[in-house]
Amino acid sequence: MSGHDHSHGHSHAGAPGESHQGRIAIALGVTLAVFVLQVIGSLVTGSLALLFDSAHVLTDAGGLAMALLAARLMARPATSKRTWGFARAEVLAATAQAAVLLAVGLIVLVEGVQRLFHPTEIASSEMIVFGAIGLLGNVISMFVLMGGRSKNFNMRAAFLEVVNDALGSVAVIVAAVVIALTGWMQADAVVAMLIGVLILPRTVKLLLETVGVLLESTPAGLDLAKVREHILELDHVHEVHDLHASQIATGLPVLSAHVVVDAQCFHDGHAPKMLDALQKCVASHFDVSVEHSTFQLEPLGHVDHESGVHH
């Protein structure tokens, strides 16, 4: 016998109200405008740094476009073919964005080292102007995305894209000011490498989290040893096996288990109460509330008739 408690009010990552399409669309529009202006600026100033930052912005615009597509997919309802809808689209998009950001960060470090030994002439005054324009656009996008940045993996990745752009604009401005005041062309490379060092740890963290979801890892904050311990403390429970937990998307953990109970529970009408107790246990006793849980109640000795590995 299995059960799934539908009495709770659910608000999942796949719900239309949680996809934040409008926020991402605005940020994408602003980012594309910044890209066009910085390309013009690089042609006017002859700045390789500004041109490099423009390519960086274009990469981030691609990331935001992926985020927007994922947000639209997340808003689609579940079907009999896709029982969770496209909730996991946000995880896939965030993984792709994090991977691209990681690659960009590494390229920035390598390019920075090369520019330390081969600096180029830069029109610093004009570079400051176009860098400031880029920073203004980044700040606008950051404010647009800020309210939803903690809602799901997709929004975190989108916000990180914009923060990355903003740091790149700051780097351009700082490098231009230093060059204008001292004539030290290597400032561009030093600041660029610093930005790479700042952005890489957060990118790696996001990438590890999303890959963990795709690998069906136990959700962070949910200790299965404690879950097993709590279940075994319930009356009439003798054993717990085939205990699994994973995460479909942000805020959507799922758990399943086979629970061995007294055989009498199947005859005295106590089994439904056992299901209620089990689902209440995993929904309220832990840091991660698991509202989607499935339990198979079994009498003593039934496990001997099951195939597969039990744990």
Secondary structure, 3 states (H helix, E strand, C coil): CCCCCCCCCCCCCCCHHHCCHHHHHHHHHHHHHHHHHHHHHHHHHCCHHHHHHHHHHHHHHHHHHHHHHHHHHHCCCCCCCCCCCCCCHHHHHHHHHHHHHHHHHHHHHHHHHHHHHCCCCCCHHHHHHHHHHHHHHHHHHHHHHHCCCCCCHHHHHHHHHHHHHHHHHHHHHHHHHHHHHHCCCCHHHHHHHHHHHHHHHHHHHHHHHHHHHHCCCCCCCCCHHHHHHHHHCCCCEEEEEEEEEEEEECCEEEEEEEEEECHHHHCCCCHHHHHHHHHHHHHHCCCCCCCEEEEEEEECCHHHHCCCCCC
